[in-house]
Amino acid sequence: MTSPLPSRTEELNPFSSPRTESRIASPRDDWPLWVRIGLWKIPTRRIAWGYLAASLLLLFGTAVVGFWPGLIFLLAVYWYWEAIGWVDENSRW
C-alpha cells in the first residue's frame, strides 16, 4: 500500500510540480500555430463556441447599423469555426 503523502525525494524534486506536469502533457503544443493563436487563452470548447457566437452577433449587429468595418468579425467567426473543428478532429481540449 502506498502512502498518500509524498516522499521526501518527491518534495525536493523541482520538476514534479503540477504546473510542470500539466505543461508537459498539454495537447496544445502539438496544435498548428493558427489554431493556437485562434484559441489562445480559451480553456474549453464551450467558451470557444461562446466567442464564436459573440463574434457572429457582433457581425450581424454592425452590418445592420451600416458599420461595414465591423464585417471583420466575419473573419473571426470563420477562424473560430475552423480552429474548433480542427481540435475536434485532431486533438482534445
C-alpha positions, 0 to 999 in steps of 0.5 A: 500500500502506498502512502498518500503523502509524498516522499521526501525525494518527491518534495525536493524534486523541482520538476514534479510540480503540477504546473510542470506536469500539466505543461508537459502533457498539454495537447496544445503544443502539438496544435498548428500555430493558427489554431493556437493563436485562434484559441489562445487563452480559451480553456474549453470548447464551450467558451470557444463556441461562446466567442464564436457566437459573440463574434457572429452577433457582433457581425450581424449587429454592425452590418445592420447599423451600416458599420461595414468595418465591423464585417471583420468579425466575419473573419473571426467567426470563420477562424473560430469555426475552423480552429474548433473543428480542427481540435475536434478532429485532431486533438482534445481540449 
